[in-house]
Every structure is written in C-alpha cells, then in structure tokens.
Amino acid sequence: MTPTKPHILGISGSLRQGAYSCAVLRGLQESVRERARIDVFSLQTVPLYNADLDGDHKPAPVVALKKAIRDCDGLVLVSPEYNYGVPGVLKNALDWASRPGYQSVLKDKPVLIMTSSPGMTGGVRAQGQLRQTLAATLSRVIAVPEVLISQVQTKIQDGRFIDVTSLKFMLEAFDVLLAEIRSSPATH
Ligand SMILES: Cc1cc2nc3c(=O)[nH]c(=O)nc-3n(C[C@H](O)[C@H](O)[C@H](O)COP(=O)(O)O)c2cc1C
C-alpha cells in the first residue's frame, strides 16, 4: 500500500500580490511535491479578531481557516517582517486560530516557521515573535533550523524562487517538520 503523503498547510504573512513570502512558499511547495502536499491558505478575507464574533457563528473565513489547520498534518508559516515584528495579518490569523486557549486547532500541531526579507537580517525579529506567539498555542514549533532568507528579492526570478542554497536549507527544515509529523501520535 502506498503511504499517504503528509498534508501540509502553507500560510503566507503577506497579502501583497507578488509577495516574496508567497514565492518562497511556492518554491517549497514545488520542491517537495513528490513527498508532501502543501495547500496554501490565503489570509486575504480573514477579518480582524473580535471576541464578539468568536462565538457559535464565526465569520466564514475564520471557520475555513480553523478547519484547514485542524485537517492538516503540519503547518508552514512564511512571513516577512514589519517594523521589527510579525505582520498584523499573520498575528491576527494566529489569534483567531488560537481559541479556545490551550485547546485550539494549533495545540500539538507541528509548525515550521520561515521568514524572509530584502534586508540582511531575513526577518529574524519577526521569527522570534512568531515563536513566542506560537508558544502560547502549545503547538510544536520546529526549533532548528531557523529558516531565515535574507536579500530575498535577489533569489526570485519571474515570481519563482530560484536560489538553490536557500532551497536546500528550506528542505532540511522541511525534513525536520516531516519527522515531527511522523512522531505525532494522531497523524502519519
Ligand atoms: C510596514 C512595513 C514595515 C517593514 N518593516 C521591515 C522590517 O522591520 N524589517 C525588514 O527586514 N523589512 C521590513 N519591511 C520590508 C519588507 O521586508 C518588504 O516590503 C518585503 O518585501 C515584504 O514581504 P513580501 O514581499 O512577502 O510582501 C517592511 C515593509 C513594510 C511595508
């Protein structure tokens, strides 16, 4: 019997058309196609968190986000850095997904974080903040390697991520994510 490919959910922290973060995510998606399925969830329509809306009748994009996270074996977050921190859209999505506290769809979920930036620091401060936020969700964040992609604009051509060295690094981290998924009691 052929084992089922792990089902990964990819989320970009940028809504921008032509976002480098989305190109990085697509690059990973293509590179692992034989081994895993990565579906990308767009945060475009997720509203701002409002506890008044977080009851029995949540906004449809929030229901879809939570279902997508619940149904996947692992998450890949690819984010830029805004003003030394996590872009609001991604933090907002994690806030929605994190409820109910300590019992949410993020609990025990294997998560790989990757950040990128046109600068030299590769979004390291956003990465640190993401790790801190995810600690509150009890998800299983891959500790090492920390994937930081600096000067990302030089590594993308016609919307395609083409930097072989960075891709190798991303694939090493992805293998750690797959190992974490395999060690999960409830998944592959
Ligand atoms: C509001 C804002 C704040 C930014 N702050 C940072 C920052 O703190 N560090 C950094 O490396 N780049 C920063 N940038 C530059 C982004 O890294 C750059 O715009 C990047 O292309 C955004 O990611 P994307 O291509 O995935 O949309 C900032 C950009 C914006 C729009």
The ligand as an SDF file (V2000), in Angstrom:
LIG
                    3D

 31 33  0  0  0  0  0  0  0  0999 V2000
    5.0960   48.3630    7.0200 C   0  0  0  0  0  0  0  0  0  0  0  0
    6.3960   47.7250    6.6210 C   0  0  0  0  0  0  0  0  0  0  0  0
    7.3670   47.5450    7.5580 C   0  0  0  0  0  0  0  0  0  0  0  0
    8.5570   46.9000    7.2260 C   0  0  0  0  0  0  0  0  0  0  0  0
    9.4580   46.6600    8.1910 N   0  0  0  0  0  0  0  0  0  0  0  0
   10.5170   45.8540    7.9110 C   0  0  0  0  0  0  0  0  0  0  0  0
   11.3750   45.3890    8.9620 C   0  0  0  0  0  0  0  0  0  0  0  0
   11.2200   45.7000   10.1070 O   0  0  0  0  0  0  0  0  0  0  0  0
   12.3850   44.5490    8.6230 N   0  0  0  0  0  0  0  0  0  0  0  0
   12.6060   44.1300    7.3350 C   0  0  0  0  0  0  0  0  0  0  0  0
   13.5250   43.3530    7.1020 O   0  0  0  0  0  0  0  0  0  0  0  0
   11.8200   44.5770    6.3190 N   0  0  0  0  0  0  0  0  0  0  0  0
   10.7820   45.4150    6.5830 C   0  0  0  0  0  0  0  0  0  0  0  0
    9.9430   45.8300    5.5850 N   0  0  0  0  0  0  0  0  0  0  0  0
   10.2650   45.4710    4.2060 C   0  0  0  0  0  0  0  0  0  0  0  0
    9.6410   44.1370    3.8710 C   0  0  0  0  0  0  0  0  0  0  0  0
   10.5140   43.1110    4.3010 O   0  0  0  0  0  0  0  0  0  0  0  0
    9.4400   44.0530    2.3520 C   0  0  0  0  0  0  0  0  0  0  0  0
    8.4840   45.0150    1.9620 O   0  0  0  0  0  0  0  0  0  0  0  0
    9.0090   42.6690    1.9160 C   0  0  0  0  0  0  0  0  0  0  0  0
    9.0580   42.6030    0.5180 O   0  0  0  0  0  0  0  0  0  0  0  0
    7.6160   42.3340    2.3890 C   0  0  0  0  0  0  0  0  0  0  0  0
    7.3640   40.9740    2.1940 O   0  0  0  0  0  0  0  0  0  0  0  0
    6.5520   40.3960    0.9590 P   0  0  0  0  0  0  0  0  0  0  0  0
    7.4050   40.5900   -0.2780 O   0  0  0  0  0  0  0  0  0  0  0  0
    6.3530   38.9690    1.2900 O   0  0  0  0  0  0  0  0  0  0  0  0
    5.2640   41.1800    0.8620 O   0  0  0  0  0  0  0  0  0  0  0  0
    8.7770   46.4880    5.8870 C   0  0  0  0  0  0  0  0  0  0  0  0
    7.7850   46.7110    4.9330 C   0  0  0  0  0  0  0  0  0  0  0  0
    6.6160   47.3190    5.2940 C   0  0  0  0  0  0  0  0  0  0  0  0
    5.5260   47.5030    4.2410 C   0  0  0  0  0  0  0  0  0  0  0  0
  1  2  1  0
  2  3  1  0
  2 30  2  0
  3  4  2  0
  4  5  1  0
  4 28  1  0
  5  6  2  0
  6  7  1  0
  6 13  1  0
  7  8  2  0
  7  9  1  0
  9 10  1  0
 10 11  2  0
 10 12  1  0
 12 13  2  0
 13 14  1  0
 14 15  1  0
 14 28  1  0
 15 16  1  0
 16 17  1  0
 16 18  1  0
 18 19  1  0
 18 20  1  0
 20 21  1  0
 20 22  1  0
 22 23  1  0
 23 24  1  0
 24 25  2  0
 24 26  1  0
 24 27  1  0
 28 29  2  0
 29 30  1  0
 30 31  1  0
M  END
$$$$
